[in-house]
Amino acid sequence: MPAAAAVAEASLIAVLECVLGPLWVWLAVGERPGAFSLVGGAVILSALIAHTAADLARPRLPRNARGE
């Protein structure tokens, strides 16, 4: 996997902190997230899932064919 792809995936995973933050507060403190927070989180989470699914479905080249 190229380093740029690993950095891109790491940044997408880091976005989960922003998405899951309101849910953790809801579970720990009982403060309910707003509708826009839930919708925005759902959009980000579905984009992350779609990106991961597309990456997993893409066929892999052997190491020597990648020029490594």
GIRAKA-V115435 format. One record per pair of residues at least 6 apart in sequence whose ideal C-beta (glycine too) atoms are under 6 Angstrom apart, sorted by the first residue. I is the first residue (numbers start at 1). J is the second residue. Records with the same first field share a line. If there is no record, write none. Layout:
BEGIN
I->J / J
END
This chain:
BEGIN
12->48
15->44
19->41 / 44 / 45
22->33 / 37
25->31
26->32 / 33
END
